[in-house]
Amino acid sequence: MKVVIFCGGFGTRLREHSETIPKPLVNIGYRPILWHLMKYYAHYGHKEFILCLGYGADLIKQYFLDYNPYLSGDVTINPGGKLTPAKSDIADWRIHLVDTGLNTNIGGRLMAVRQYVESEEMFLANYGDGLSDLPLDDHIERFRRSKAVAGFAAVQPSHQSFHTVHAGNDGLVTQIEPMASADLWINGGYMVLRREVFDYMRPGEELVEQPFERMLAEKKLFTLKYEGFWKAMDTFKDKVAFDQMDASGDRPWEIWTSGSV
């Protein structure tokens, strides 16, 4: 299946880390989070990508134009300094780099790449800043059986140190509990979409608002509650957490290294 990845946001809550790099290019270790996400999909055999670009489009284009396999794989240096070519880990990927507007919302970005996917019965879509070890084949098959038009992974918020608060109109607190115990689920991306999704969309609308509401009313919106690993790089604190995981070798999203499918 083709994979649409939304890469055009400003990433304002990561500005303290970088004023110039778009969020999908922020590194985990020495590779951008975007590479990790694309590698995840490629592991499942989905190797044609449509990147919806906006802020920092030129930098994302440049990253792939300058992609150097010597920097991402094993390298052999022979006598005299001659390098044995490393096998590129993206050589069999097909990547469409599409400018979808600087201030365009997710719905508008998807509409802008419609020509790339509307001939497909189903296609995949995701935000460019979240990683997971979600069993993708199982997710797709459950969605296929549901006959829904759109589906996504529902995950529990990663900021489990927060507490949820319930209060009456008089301001008196009736309940307070850790978020981990509150049974809250959020949209974690990892979307599976049928081409009929475009029938529910109108110009200027945000994908998960009006279009999803229309599908919900017709019982054509699907979700898979996933309790495994999922984490988004939303703030500088998340960036630090990802770096700490990478440094310690704790990379649950790297399913391509574990042999799991």
C-alpha positions in Angstrom: 0.0 0.0 0.0 1.0 3.6 -0.5 1.8 5.6 2.6 0.9 9.3 3.1 2.9 11.0 5.8 2.0 14.5 7.0 5.3 16.4 7.3 4.2 20.1 7.0 3.6 21.3 10.5 5.6 24.0 12.2 6.4 22.0 15.3 6.1 25.1 17.5 6.5 23.2 20.8 9.9 22.0 19.6 11.2 25.4 18.8 13.4 25.5 21.9 15.3 22.6 20.3 15.6 24.1 16.8 14.3 27.2 15.1 15.2 25.8 11.6 14.6 22.1 11.4 11.1 20.8 10.7 9.9 18.3 13.3 10.1 15.2 11.0 13.9 15.9 10.6 14.6 16.0 14.4 17.0 13.2 15.1 16.6 10.2 17.3 20.2 9.0 17.5 21.6 10.0 14.2 18.6 9.5 12.0 15.5 11.7 11.7 12.2 10.5 13.3 10.8 10.5 9.7 13.3 7.9 8.7 12.4 5.7 11.6 8.7 6.0 10.7 9.3 5.2 7.0 11.5 2.2 8.0 8.6 0.9 10.1 6.3 0.9 7.1 9.0 -0.5 4.8 9.4 -3.4 7.2 5.9 -4.4 6.4 6.4 -4.1 2.7 4.9 -0.7 2.2 7.7 1.2 0.4 6.0 3.9 -1.7 5.7 7.1 0.3 3.9 10.4 -0.4 5.4 13.1 1.9 3.1 16.1 2.4 5.5 18.9 2.8 5.0 22.4 4.2 7.3 24.1 6.7 10.9 23.2 5.9 10.0 21.5 2.7 13.3 22.3 1.1 15.2 20.7 4.0 13.2 17.5 3.8 13.8 17.4 0.0 17.5 18.0 0.6 17.8 15.3 3.2 16.6 12.7 0.6 18.5 14.2 -2.3 21.7 14.1 -0.3 21.0 10.7 1.4 24.3 8.9 1.8 24.3 5.2 2.5 27.8 5.5 4.0 26.3 7.4 6.9 23.5 5.0 7.6 25.0 1.6 7.1 28.1 -0.4 7.6 31.2 0.9 5.8 34.4 -0.9 4.9 37.5 1.3 4.4 40.1 -0.5 2.2 43.8 0.3 2.0 44.4 3.6 0.4 41.1 4.9 1.9 38.9 3.5 -0.8 35.4 2.8 0.5 33.4 -0.4 -0.3 29.9 0.9 -1.3 27.4 0.3 1.4 24.0 -1.0 0.4 21.5 1.8 0.7 18.7 1.1 3.2 16.3 3.1 1.2 17.3 1.9 -2.3 13.9 0.2 -2.9 11.8 3.0 -1.5 9.8 5.3 -3.9 9.4 8.7 -2.4 7.1 11.5 -3.7 8.0 14.8 -2.1 4.9 17.0 -2.6 4.6 20.7 -1.5 1.1 20.9 0.1 1.2 24.5 1.4 2.8 26.2 4.4 -0.4 26.7 6.4 -2.5 23.9 5.1 -4.3 21.6 7.6 -4.2 17.8 7.5 -7.4 17.5 5.5 -6.0 20.0 3.0 -2.7 18.2 2.7 -4.5 14.9 2.1 -6.7 16.5 -0.6 -3.5 17.9 -2.2 -2.1 14.4 -2.8 -5.4 12.8 -3.8 -4.1 12.1 -7.3 -1.4 9.8 -5.8 -3.8 7.5 -3.9 -7.4 7.8 -5.3 -6.9 4.8 -7.6 -6.0 2.6 -4.6 -8.7 0.6 -2.8 -6.9 1.4 0.5 -3.9 3.4 1.5 -2.1 4.3 4.8 -1.6 7.7 6.4 0.2 9.0 9.4 1.5 12.0 11.2 5.3 12.5 10.9 6.1 12.7 14.6 5.0 9.4 16.3 6.5 6.0 16.6 5.0 2.7 17.6 5.5 -1.1 17.5 1.8 -1.5 16.4 1.4 -4.8 14.5 0.5 -3.2 11.2 -0.7 -6.3 9.3 -3.2 -7.1 12.1 -4.4 -3.5 12.2 -5.0 -3.4 8.4 -6.8 -6.8 8.4 -9.1 -5.7 11.2 -9.9 -2.5 9.4 -10.5 -4.4 6.1 -13.0 -6.7 7.8 -14.8 -3.7 9.5 -15.9 -2.2 6.1 -15.2 1.2 7.6 -14.0 4.1 5.4 -11.3 5.3 7.9 -9.5 3.8 10.8 -6.8 4.8 13.2 -4.9 3.5 16.3 -6.3 4.7 19.6 -3.5 4.9 22.2 -3.2 6.1 25.8 -1.5 9.4 26.4 2.2 9.1 27.0 2.3 11.9 29.6 1.1 9.6 32.4 2.4 11.8 35.2 -0.6 14.1 34.7 -3.9 13.7 36.7 -7.4 14.0 35.4 -9.8 16.2 37.5 -13.6 16.0 37.7 -15.5 18.9 39.4 -19.0 20.1 39.8 -20.4 23.5 38.7 -19.6 24.8 42.1 -15.9 24.2 41.5 -15.6 21.5 44.2 -13.5 18.5 43.0 -15.4 15.3 42.8 -12.6 13.0 41.6 -8.9 13.2 40.9 -6.9 10.3 39.5 -3.7 9.5 37.6 -4.1 9.7 33.9 -2.9 6.1 33.7 -6.0 5.0 35.5 -8.5 7.2 33.7 -9.0 5.0 30.7 -8.3 7.9 28.3 -7.6 7.1 24.6 -6.4 9.5 21.9 -6.0 9.4 18.2 -2.5 8.0 17.7 -2.5 8.1 13.9 -1.5 5.0 12.0 -4.5 5.5 9.7 -5.9 3.1 7.2 -8.1 4.8 4.6 -10.3 3.7 1.7 -10.4 5.9 -1.3 -14.0 6.7 -0.4 -12.6 9.0 2.3 -12.5 11.8 -0.2 -16.3 11.6 -0.5 -16.5 12.8 3.1 -14.1 15.7 2.7 -14.8 19.3 1.9 -12.2 22.1 1.1 -10.7 23.7 4.2 -11.9 21.0 6.6 -9.6 19.3 9.2 -9.6 15.5 8.5 -10.3 14.3 12.1 -13.1 16.9 12.6 -15.9 17.2 10.1 -15.0 14.3 7.8 -14.5 11.9 10.7 -17.8 13.1 12.2 -19.6 12.3 9.0 -18.2 8.8 9.0 -19.0 8.4 12.7 -22.6 9.2 12.1 -22.7 6.5 9.4 -20.8 4.0 11.6 -17.9 3.9 9.2 -15.1 5.0 11.5 -12.9 2.3 13.0 -10.3 2.3 15.7 -8.0 -0.3 17.2 -7.2 0.2 20.9 -3.5 -0.4 21.2 -1.8 -0.8 24.6 1.7 -1.4 23.3 4.4 1.2 22.7 3.4 4.5 21.2 5.2 7.9 21.6 5.0 11.2 19.8 7.8 13.8 19.6 5.6 16.7 20.6 7.9 18.7 23.0 11.6 19.1 23.8 11.0 16.8 26.7 9.8 14.1 24.3 13.0 14.6 22.2 15.1 14.0 25.3 13.1 10.9 26.2 13.6 9.5 22.7 17.4 10.2 22.9 17.6 8.5 26.3 15.8 5.4 24.9 18.1 5.4 21.9 21.2 5.7 24.0 20.2 2.8 26.2 19.3 0.6 23.3 15.6 0.6 24.3 14.0 1.1 20.8 10.7 -0.8 20.7 9.7 0.9 17.5 12.6 -0.7 15.7 10.7 -3.9 14.8 12.9 -4.4 11.8 15.8 -5.3 14.1 13.9 -7.8 16.3 12.7 -10.1 13.5 9.1 -9.5 14.6 6.3 -8.9 12.0 
